[in-house]
Amino acid sequence: MRIMGLDVGEKRIGVAISDQMGWTAQGHSVLVRGKLQDDLKKVAGLCAEYEIDRIVLGFPRNMNGTVGPKVVEIQEFGRVLHEYLALPLEYWDERLTTVAAERVLLEANVSRKKRKRVIDMLAAVNILQGYLDRQANK
């Protein structure tokens, strides 16, 4: 069983995929956003290639736990993605995932240009790994 984690932004979608046992999340890629149909096709292609059984979508709560306008966009993207793929889809609180990814890259002394290329993928890894860890502890 493989699970895909997505960090959906306005310009890019970070992608992470679990190992077959569903224990660890590995960074896969960063998809550049285009038209919604193109984004759906890209995600669907990856789902087919990696035999994905479930999608975990980052849910952008505010730091105080409330939801803002970005949540509406993510929920709509999730609804359309779920209908398009016919796969189970869950949301995972993504607070601080990008901050954590940025911190790792800064500590590794990665240049600003390179950080920009991989930050969304690392955020997707954090989203998916958090989800996997919670599933393992149920």
trRosetta pair geometry for C-beta under 8 A, 3 or more apart (Angstrom, degrees):
i j d omega theta_ij theta_ji phi_ij phi_ji
1 18 8.0 -2 113 88 70 131
1 20 7.0 106 44 -175 37 56
1 21 7.9 36 51 -155 79 15
1 22 5.3 -5 88 -48 100 122
1 53 4.8 -53 -152 25 82 151
1 54 7.5 24 177 6 104 106
2 17 6.0 4 -179 -176 116 97
2 18 5.4 178 -152 66 62 87
2 19 7.6 -121 -111 123 85 15
2 20 6.0 -44 -67 -106 89 50
2 22 7.3 -161 -106 -76 29 76
2 50 5.4 -116 119 147 159 99
2 51 5.8 101 28 87 124 75
2 52 5.2 -83 97 -106 100 52
2 53 6.1 128 56 7 54 88
3 17 7.5 162 83 -155 43 52
3 18 4.4 38 47 5 82 130
3 22 6.0 66 -2 -124 112 93
3 52 6.8 86 -127 -153 20 86
3 53 6.6 -52 -79 60 63 83
3 54 4.7 -22 -118 71 91 96
3 55 7.4 168 -166 -92 73 19
3 56 6.1 39 165 -11 115 107
3 128 6.5 161 110 -150 105 108
3 131 7.3 -130 136 106 148 131
3 132 7.1 173 59 -78 140 96
4 15 6.7 -29 -167 -158 104 88
4 16 7.1 148 -162 81 54 51
4 17 5.4 -21 -105 -102 71 73
4 18 7.6 -118 -66 3 32 81
4 43 7.7 141 133 -162 156 92
4 46 6.8 107 -116 120 147 117
4 47 6.5 -86 -15 -93 150 80
4 50 7.2 115 -73 81 108 136
4 52 4.7 -12 -21 -132 112 140
4 54 7.5 -176 28 92 68 49
4 55 5.2 -23 70 -114 97 69
4 56 7.1 -175 91 27 46 71
4 128 7.5 -84 168 -100 24 132
5 15 7.4 139 79 -161 59 40
5 16 4.1 -9 57 62 107 104
5 17 7.6 -154 21 -70 74 28
5 18 7.7 92 -17 -43 97 85
5 25 6.0 1 8 -138 138 132
5 55 7.9 143 -94 -166 26 57
5 56 4.7 -24 -106 71 73 104
5 57 7.9 172 -156 -80 53 24
5 58 7.5 68 179 -47 90 84
5 92 7.5 -37 -134 35 105 142
5 124 4.7 148 111 178 98 80
5 125 7.0 140 75 -88 140 20
5 127 4.6 161 -175 90 125 101
5 128 2.7 -119 -32 -59 145 104
5 129 7.9 -54 -31 -13 164 53
5 131 6.7 175 -95 23 115 133
6 13 5.7 -19 -162 -174 102 104
6 14 6.9 144 -160 76 46 60
6 15 6.2 -9 -104 -102 71 62
6 16 7.9 -156 -66 28 33 73
6 43 7.2 -2 -91 -121 141 126
6 55 6.5 -1 -1 -171 116 102
6 56 7.2 168 20 84 69 52
6 57 5.2 -17 63 -112 103 66
6 58 6.6 -122 98 1 57 86
6 124 5.9 -20 -130 -125 18 115
6 127 7.5 -63 62 87 29 151
7 13 6.9 156 76 -163 54 51
7 14 3.7 6 49 49 109 113
7 58 4.7 38 -113 -7 62 145
7 94 6.6 132 -121 -138 91 145
7 97 6.8 -149 -106 110 129 138
7 98 7.5 136 -168 -70 143 92
7 120 5.2 -165 88 -169 121 76
7 121 7.7 -154 35 -83 122 15
7 123 4.1 84 -106 102 167 108
7 124 4.1 -121 -6 -67 100 76
7 127 5.8 169 -70 -9 90 140
8 13 5.2 -7 -109 -115 63 91
8 57 6.5 -5 -5 -157 119 98
8 58 6.5 -170 20 49 73 99
8 74 6.0 147 69 -118 126 88
8 77 5.7 172 166 113 167 162
9 12 5.1 16 57 59 117 67
9 13 6.8 -165 28 -80 70 43
9 14 7.6 58 -6 -10 106 89
9 33 7.4 -131 84 -28 69 133
9 120 6.1 -98 -1 -114 128 127
10 33 6.8 -122 147 37 34 159
11 32 7.0 -33 162 -150 74 70
11 33 5.5 -154 -170 29 23 113
12 30 5.1 -5 -173 -180 125 104
12 31 6.6 147 -162 76 66 49
12 32 5.9 -39 -104 -108 77 45
12 33 6.1 -123 -74 -16 21 91
12 120 4.7 -156 113 -16 122 169
13 30 7.1 157 76 -161 45 55
13 31 4.4 -11 57 57 100 104
13 33 6.3 107 -23 -70 91 87
13 39 6.7 114 -20 -152 144 109
13 42 7.9 142 55 96 137 131
13 43 7.4 -58 126 -73 159 108
13 120 6.9 154 145 157 12 136
13 124 8.0 67 162 -74 63 135
14 27 7.8 -54 -176 -140 99 93
14 30 5.5 -24 -102 -107 60 80
14 119 7.5 -96 -82 105 135 49
14 120 3.1 -161 -58 145 106 77
14 121 4.4 -158 -150 -72 96 31
14 122 7.1 -76 -157 32 144 38
14 123 5.2 115 48 60 164 91
14 124 3.6 -162 121 -24 101 114
14 125 7.9 -82 154 -10 122 68
15 27 7.7 100 88 -166 58 57
15 28 4.4 -58 111 67 101 114
15 29 4.9 6 51 58 120 73
15 30 7.0 -169 14 -84 84 29
15 31 6.3 65 -28 -15 119 100
15 43 7.8 -172 -101 -113 122 79
15 46 6.5 -72 -160 -171 151 171
15 121 6.4 -24 48 -118 53 82
15 124 5.6 -71 -84 148 2 171
16 25 4.6 28 158 179 130 107
16 26 6.4 164 -160 79 82 33
16 27 5.5 -50 -104 -102 85 42
16 28 5.9 167 -113 1 25 91
16 121 6.7 125 -64 -172 81 67
16 124 3.9 174 -11 125 99 98
16 125 4.3 157 -101 -80 144 53
16 127 7.1 160 33 58 133 90
16 128 4.4 -143 94 10 127 142
16 129 7.8 -67 149 -29 156 80
17 25 7.4 148 76 -151 22 65
17 26 6.0 -27 66 62 72 87
17 28 4.9 63 -3 -55 103 130
17 46 7.6 -139 -72 168 127 113
17 50 5.4 -71 -146 179 148 163
17 52 7.2 -101 -130 -91 102 105
17 128 7.7 -94 -75 -150 8 170
18 21 7.9 -117 152 69 107 49
18 22 5.1 32 148 -121 148 47
18 23 7.2 133 -171 40 105 36
18 24 6.6 142 -151 79 71 39
18 25 5.6 -46 -92 -94 67 59
18 26 7.5 129 -121 13 19 77
18 128 6.2 -153 -61 169 88 126
18 132 6.1 146 -111 -84 127 134
19 22 7.0 -116 72 -31 69 18
19 23 5.8 -24 53 47 118 83
19 24 5.0 40 -5 53 115 87
19 26 7.0 82 -56 -13 75 113
22 132 6.0 -174 166 -131 72 105
22 135 7.0 -60 151 96 121 145
23 132 6.4 115 -164 172 18 131
23 136 7.1 66 -124 -79 69 133
24 129 7.1 0 -153 -110 51 95
24 132 7.1 173 -86 119 15 165
25 124 7.8 -157 172 127 129 71
25 125 4.8 153 121 -151 117 65
25 126 7.9 -147 85 -37 150 13
25 128 3.7 136 -114 98 139 114
25 129 4.2 -113 20 -60 126 78
25 132 6.1 -169 -41 -1 97 138
26 125 7.0 -27 -171 -115 10 108
27 118 7.2 32 -179 -163 154 100
27 121 4.3 71 -157 155 113 110
27 122 6.1 -24 -90 -78 133 52
27 124 6.9 111 -120 72 73 103
27 125 4.9 -49 -67 -58 81 123
28 46 7.2 96 143 -152 154 135
28 121 6.8 -150 53 -144 49 111
28 124 7.8 -64 30 102 88 141
29 46 7.9 -142 37 -100 125 139
29 121 6.4 -146 114 -101 9 124
30 117 6.6 -170 31 177 150 56
30 118 6.8 -141 -32 -110 130 36
30 120 5.0 98 -122 69 111 115
30 121 5.0 -92 -59 -46 88 100
31 39 6.9 120 130 -134 135 76
31 42 5.1 129 -141 135 142 149
31 43 7.4 -95 -8 -63 169 75
33 39 5.8 0 -136 -85 71 123
34 38 4.1 -25 80 78 121 143
34 39 6.3 -178 50 -48 70 79
35 38 4.6 90 59 6 81 106
35 39 7.1 -149 93 -7 40 86
36 39 5.6 -55 -149 35 34 113
36 40 6.3 34 154 -20 67 105
36 77 7.9 -144 -134 -118 106 81
36 80 6.8 -21 177 132 127 158
37 40 5.7 -52 -147 35 32 113
37 41 6.4 34 153 -20 64 105
38 41 5.7 -53 -148 35 32 112
38 42 6.5 34 153 -20 64 103
39 42 5.8 -55 -152 33 31 111
39 43 6.5 24 155 -12 65 107
40 43 6.0 -58 -148 41 30 107
40 44 6.0 32 154 -21 66 110
40 80 7.0 -92 -85 135 128 104
40 81 6.4 -161 -116 -106 90 67
40 84 4.7 -82 -163 178 129 170
40 85 7.9 -149 -164 -45 91 88
41 44 5.6 -54 -142 39 29 113
41 45 6.3 36 156 -25 63 103
42 45 5.8 -53 -152 30 29 113
42 46 6.8 24 153 -13 62 104
43 46 5.8 -56 -154 38 34 109
43 47 6.3 37 149 -23 67 106
43 55 7.9 36 176 -113 126 137
43 81 6.6 -28 96 -138 157 112
43 85 7.3 -73 117 -66 108 130
44 47 5.5 -52 -146 35 33 115
44 48 6.4 32 155 -18 66 104
44 84 6.6 -100 -69 140 121 110
44 85 5.9 -162 -101 -94 86 91
45 48 5.9 -55 -150 36 30 109
45 49 6.2 28 154 -18 65 110
46 49 5.6 -56 -142 39 32 112
46 50 6.0 -2 169 9 68 113
46 52 7.1 42 120 -24 78 135
47 50 6.7 -73 -138 53 20 87
47 51 7.9 55 168 -119 53 5
47 52 4.0 -82 -139 39 73 123
47 55 7.7 -45 -97 -70 122 106
47 85 6.0 50 44 -139 177 127
47 87 6.7 -130 -155 -34 144 155
48 51 7.5 17 -172 -73 26 44
48 52 8.0 -42 -30 20 23 91
52 55 6.9 50 155 -69 131 74
52 87 6.6 10 114 -137 98 161
53 87 6.9 167 170 -152 27 111
53 88 7.4 7 146 37 69 104
54 87 6.2 -177 -108 164 30 106
54 88 4.7 -26 -118 76 88 101
54 89 7.3 169 -167 -86 68 33
54 90 6.9 10 175 6 113 102
55 81 6.7 -101 99 136 169 128
55 82 7.7 -140 49 -85 130 71
55 85 7.0 86 -25 74 135 159
55 87 5.7 95 -10 103 100 123
55 88 7.3 -180 28 95 69 52
55 89 4.6 -13 68 -112 104 81
55 90 7.4 171 90 28 56 60
56 89 7.7 167 -86 -159 26 57
56 90 5.3 -20 -112 72 72 91
56 91 7.5 128 -163 -121 63 13
56 92 5.1 24 177 -12 109 123
56 127 6.2 175 121 140 111 102
56 128 5.6 139 65 -104 133 69
56 131 4.6 -83 -137 -38 161 172
57 74 6.5 158 149 -180 121 104
57 77 7.4 171 -154 99 146 105
57 78 5.0 -146 43 -95 168 110
57 81 7.5 136 -74 61 138 152
57 89 6.2 19 -9 -176 115 104
57 90 7.3 177 24 88 76 39
57 91 5.4 -40 73 -106 88 65
57 92 7.2 158 74 20 37 78
57 127 7.9 -43 163 165 15 145
58 74 7.3 -96 90 -142 67 142
58 91 7.6 22 144 -158 10 73
58 92 6.2 -48 -108 71 44 84
58 94 3.4 42 -165 -64 105 142
58 97 6.5 -109 -128 37 130 155
58 123 7.0 4 -80 144 158 104
58 124 7.2 -104 -37 -104 120 59
58 127 4.5 -88 -82 -106 93 148
59 71 6.8 37 -169 -126 79 92
59 74 6.3 160 -120 120 52 149
59 91 3.8 65 -56 173 124 114
59 92 6.0 167 9 66 96 26
59 93 5.6 -47 69 -90 102 38
59 94 5.9 158 52 -2 42 91
60 67 8.0 101 91 -140 65 75
60 68 7.3 -60 115 49 101 98
60 70 4.7 -37 82 108 141 127
60 71 6.0 -143 67 -74 82 68
60 74 6.1 153 13 -25 99 150
60 94 5.6 -35 -85 58 57 115
60 95 7.7 116 -149 -69 46 60
61 65 5.8 -13 171 -144 133 32
61 66 6.9 143 -166 72 85 27
61 67 5.9 -64 -118 -88 68 65
61 71 7.3 46 -86 -80 49 122
61 93 5.5 -23 10 -138 124 93
61 94 7.6 151 19 45 74 63
61 95 5.5 -47 67 -52 94 109
62 65 6.8 -34 72 39 77 19
62 66 4.7 -6 41 64 123 80
62 67 6.9 -167 -2 -94 91 15
62 68 5.4 94 -54 -30 107 110
62 95 8.0 25 122 -99 13 115
63 95 6.3 127 -104 -146 53 126
67 71 4.0 -15 -172 -11 110 165
68 71 6.0 129 60 -4 47 99
69 72 5.8 -43 -164 22 50 113
69 73 7.2 47 145 -14 70 100
70 73 5.6 -54 -159 36 44 113
70 74 6.3 40 148 -17 73 106
71 74 5.7 -57 -147 40 34 109
71 75 6.1 34 156 -20 68 107
72 75 5.8 -54 -145 37 28 110
72 76 6.4 28 155 -18 63 106
73 76 5.9 -58 -150 37 29 109
73 77 6.3 29 152 -18 65 106
74 77 5.6 -52 -146 38 33 112
74 78 6.1 36 153 -21 65 107
74 91 7.6 95 136 -123 121 119
75 78 5.5 -53 -145 38 31 115
75 79 6.3 36 153 -24 64 102
75 91 7.9 -23 -94 -78 74 142
76 79 5.6 -47 -146 31 33 113
76 80 6.5 27 156 -12 64 105
77 80 6.0 -60 -149 41 29 106
77 81 6.0 29 154 -19 66 112
78 81 5.6 -56 -140 40 28 112
78 82 6.1 32 159 -22 65 107
78 89 5.5 164 -168 144 95 142
78 91 6.8 -31 -104 -74 162 100
79 82 5.9 -56 -149 34 26 112
79 83 6.5 22 154 -14 62 107
80 83 5.8 -57 -149 39 31 110
80 84 6.1 31 153 -21 66 111
81 84 5.6 -57 -143 38 29 112
81 85 6.0 3 167 2 67 114
81 89 6.4 115 97 -98 106 152
82 85 6.5 -67 -135 49 21 93
82 86 7.5 75 169 -89 54 22
82 87 7.0 -119 -133 62 58 60
82 88 8.0 1 -132 -152 101 17
82 89 4.4 -103 -86 7 104 137
83 86 7.4 14 -167 -66 24 62
85 89 7.9 108 63 -57 124 113
90 131 7.1 134 94 -139 126 133
92 127 5.1 132 85 -170 128 87
92 128 7.7 155 37 -80 162 31
92 130 5.9 141 176 88 132 114
92 131 4.7 -84 -89 -68 147 107
93 130 7.7 -95 64 132 77 151
94 97 4.6 -63 -168 9 78 130
94 98 7.6 48 158 -19 105 85
94 123 6.9 49 -165 174 116 105
94 126 7.7 100 -144 98 76 106
94 127 5.3 -19 -104 -95 95 109
96 99 4.6 -57 -151 46 64 118
96 100 5.6 69 147 -27 85 98
97 100 5.8 -52 -147 36 30 110
97 101 6.4 30 153 -18 63 106
97 123 4.4 95 129 -154 105 80
97 126 4.0 170 -145 91 95 132
97 127 5.5 11 -121 -55 161 78
97 130 7.7 -97 -92 -12 113 137
98 101 5.5 -52 -146 37 34 112
98 102 6.2 39 153 -22 66 105
98 119 6.4 48 -149 165 87 107
98 120 7.8 -10 -109 -97 100 50
98 123 4.6 -4 -82 -97 66 131
99 102 5.7 -53 -148 35 30 113
99 103 6.4 34 152 -23 63 105
100 103 5.6 -52 -149 32 32 114
100 104 6.6 33 153 -19 64 102
100 122 8.0 -146 100 141 80 107
100 123 7.9 127 60 -107 88 65
100 126 5.5 123 78 -110 131 153
101 104 5.8 -53 -152 33 33 111
101 105 6.5 27 153 -14 65 108
101 119 5.3 123 121 -156 127 67
101 122 3.5 135 -138 107 117 117
101 123 4.8 -83 -16 -61 149 66
101 125 7.6 121 -97 50 112 102
101 126 6.1 -118 -54 -18 96 131
102 105 5.9 -61 -150 41 31 109
102 106 6.2 31 154 -20 67 108
102 115 6.9 59 -128 -171 69 127
102 119 6.2 23 -76 -132 74 117
103 106 5.8 -54 -145 37 29 111
103 107 6.3 28 157 -17 64 107
104 107 5.9 -58 -149 38 28 109
104 108 6.3 19 154 -11 64 111
104 122 6.6 -153 61 -173 133 147
105 108 5.7 -60 -145 43 32 107
105 110 4.3 -66 -171 44 87 129
105 114 7.7 -171 -162 104 121 92
105 115 4.6 119 146 -116 150 99
105 118 7.1 155 -96 81 133 110
105 119 6.8 -68 -14 -91 155 82
105 122 7.0 -160 -45 6 109 168
106 109 7.5 35 177 -75 35 31
106 110 7.3 -80 -71 40 25 82
106 115 7.6 32 -61 -101 64 142
110 114 4.9 -112 177 90 99 119
110 115 5.2 129 109 -66 112 83
110 118 7.7 -66 168 48 157 127
111 114 4.7 86 59 13 85 102
111 115 6.8 -143 96 -11 41 88
112 115 5.6 -53 -145 32 30 116
112 116 6.6 34 156 -24 63 102
113 116 6.0 -53 -157 27 28 112
113 117 7.1 24 149 -17 60 106
114 117 5.7 -56 -156 32 39 113
114 118 6.6 0 160 7 71 111
115 118 6.7 -85 -149 50 28 86
115 119 5.5 44 164 -55 73 106
116 119 6.3 -29 -125 1 23 116
118 121 5.1 -59 -162 42 64 115
118 122 5.9 60 143 -21 88 103
119 122 5.9 -60 -150 39 31 108
119 123 6.3 34 152 -21 66 105
120 123 5.5 -49 -146 35 34 114
120 124 6.5 39 151 -21 63 102
121 124 5.5 -52 -153 33 33 114
121 125 6.6 39 147 -22 64 100
122 125 5.3 -43 -149 30 39 117
122 126 6.6 41 151 -18 65 100
123 126 5.6 -51 -152 35 35 113
123 127 6.5 39 148 -21 65 103
124 127 5.5 -49 -147 34 34 114
124 128 6.2 27 157 -13 67 108
125 128 6.0 -60 -145 43 27 105
125 129 5.9 24 160 -18 66 112
126 129 5.9 -54 -135 39 26 107
126 130 6.2 31 160 -22 61 107
127 130 6.1 -61 -156 34 24 111
127 131 6.6 20 151 -15 61 108
128 131 5.6 -56 -151 37 35 112
128 132 6.2 33 154 -19 69 106
129 132 5.6 -51 -143 38 34 111
129 133 6.2 37 156 -21 66 105
130 133 5.9 -54 -147 35 27 111
130 134 6.5 27 155 -18 62 106
131 134 5.8 -58 -152 35 30 110
131 135 6.5 29 152 -19 65 106
132 135 5.7 -55 -149 35 33 111
132 136 6.4 33 154 -20 66 105
133 136 5.7 -55 -149 34 32 112
133 137 6.5 16 157 -8 64 112
134 137 6.0 -69 -149 45 30 103
134 138 6.9 51 151 -48 64 93
135 138 5.9 -34 -156 -4 36 118
